[in-house]
Structures are given as C-alpha cells and as structure tokens.
Amino acid sequence: MSLWMHETNRVFFDRLVDDKDKDFFLALSTEKVKMNLDFDWTKEYARDILFGDFSNKQKDYIRIENP
C-alpha cells in the first residue's frame, strides 16, 4: 500500500504547483485508501512516503525512512 501511495505521489502530487491542489489530492487519496482498503493515514504521513534504490548498496527498491 505504501508503494502505491509513493507512486501516485510521484506521478500526480509532484506535478501540482498550488498548495490548495496538493492538499485536495492528499485528502482525496487518503480518503479513498481509508474507504476501500481500511488504512487510516494522515495527509502528512501519505505525503512523506518515499521509496528508492539510492539508499543502499544492493540497489534494492525499498522504503526510505526519515532519519
């Protein structure tokens, strides 16, 4: 689920320029996740999900936690 949220944020959220639109996108995506998949995430949590392969030597695509 976290990986899906990361990908939707990279495809849609990162291209939004207005804070109002960004807030709307996060509210909508967290609402749909809660309604359909029973995950209760805050907008801030959903916004900060990050995956990548640059944080480890094996180049595994993993979740990157905030230090």
C-alpha positions, 0 to 999 in steps of 0.5 A: 500500500505504501508503494502505491501511495509513493507512486501516485505521489510521484506521478500526480502530487509532484506535478501540482504547483498550488498548495490548495491542489496538493492538499485536495489530492492528499485528502482525496487519496487518503480518503479513498485508501481509508474507504476501500482498503481500511488504512487510516493515514494522515495527509502528512504521513501519505505525503512523506512516503518515499521509496528508492534504490539510492539508499543502499548498496544492493540497489534494492527498491525499498522504503526510505525512512526519515532519519 
